[in-house]
Amino acid sequence: MSRRSRFTLLCLLALSAVAKGPPAYALDVAVAAGPKAPAPAPVKRKKPFMFIMGDSNIWGHLGRQMQPSFEKLGYRVYRRGKPYSGLSRPDFFDWIDKSPFLIRSLTPEVVVIMLGGNDAQVLSPLRGSDAAPIPWEDEAAWVAEYERRVERLVGVLASGGATVYFLSPTNRKPIYARQAMHRIIGAQRRAVERTGLAVYVDTYVLTSHPNGEYIAAGEYKGHPVPYRYNDGIHLSPPGAIALRERLLPLITTCRPPLLSLPIEGDGDEEDIEKSVGTDSL
């Protein structure tokens, strides 16, 4: 072979090698042997915010038992209760009027509300309405207006995208009070389910024996204790603990576990008080 022929052959082999590139396995080996990329840092998030609101049960022992329990689950909790309040007497206290401000100020991920135990009375007109009061005795008109108020309130509470749990009144000793709660709970349940924006939790059932009687007493740390005060309506501390233990699984199972989430910072109650104002309620 002549010198020119050998040179041409070498050039063709070189071009062929360049065109083919390195073997495929060479790139794999280089990557495998290189330094490993650092694992991504866990993304921290602030505690999800829960707003617990309602009547004397939330102001009193049940609310005081629920708040630290949810805080241990990873929630930042703000609780606001108003004894004797409900939806019947906006002239006394108007949850429908005050809730838009509270929801805008707090922007909670979860809202837990309990009321209705004080609502077996005349329905006073809402703010700005010139409608006549509706007496308790006018059942059809009373139920229709009460359901409208429940729907309106649930719409406000869910307006920021929060998951809303609407708790019914509990069972109670006086016969007239039990009968009144049947009407109120029925109206609440229908209204809440009609909105499709909240979960209705029947605490009447949770505070009843299988025969329908209210649970008056139980045990706490091995000792018999009353679950109600002498009126047979308001929960005692042990009664509140017993109801809390039944409520927590119903609410927490509807949401992903929070203990697995990295938490950033602690709740600052003073900041919340400043945002809503102690006189707002």
Summary of the structure (lengths in Angstrom):
residues: 281
radius of gyration: 31.2
end to end distance: 104.4
largest distance: 120.3
contacts: 809
relative contact order: 0.14
helix: 44%
strand: 16%
